[in-house]
């Protein structure tokens, strides 16, 4: 939702596809021990990383690629009502994480001119940003 069109915007999509490909490989390897059925939970770390460092667009690309990879490995996405619920939750998490990352980047840009999704935060930076976020929330709650 930030409408980024700079040269670094493709990196989020590349990260989404690369992390999904690695997870698909892990899904393929684990399939012989786990058995049949969808293992969408394996793709959540790829989704987290894609959303955090890419935003909404890469998170949605990661979700679509995850569904394709999972289907390619297991040849089925929905066998039961429980699988349908898992699929809906996974897609909801993709949208929620992507929107959350966009919101985080927007709030971060209020305080500095650092471009969003370009640096990996240290624990100290994350704690500082969380403190700023809570301070802003408390100011506007009044």
Phi, psi and omega in degrees: 000357176274348177066034182292131177229024182279179185293336182274355183293333179290339182295324178296320179290321177297318177297319179299315182289320180294315181293325177290322178296318178296320179291323176298322176296317177297320177300316180298317181291318182285344185302325183291334179266330184275323181101203184278168178107168182275135178246053183298336180298333178297334185273357181297318177300320177298321179294317179300311182296316181297317180293316184295317186260355181235327182101201186293313183302306177298328177295319178291322176296318178298318179297315180296316179294325178295317178297318179295316180294317179297319177292322179296327181277314187261345182062019175202140175251320184231111175254336185215176177297326179295321177295324178295319178296317178300319180296315180295318178296318179299314179293322176297321178293323179299313180293315181296316179294320179296315179293322177297320178294321177295319178296316178300316180295322179294318179293320179298322181289341176294333187259339180206172184261015178293132179294144183291152173062027182247347181234149174270126184279143171277170179299323179294317177298318181296317178295320179296315179296322177296319177298318177296319180298315180294323178296316179296317179299320180292325180293319184273354179283337184292000000 
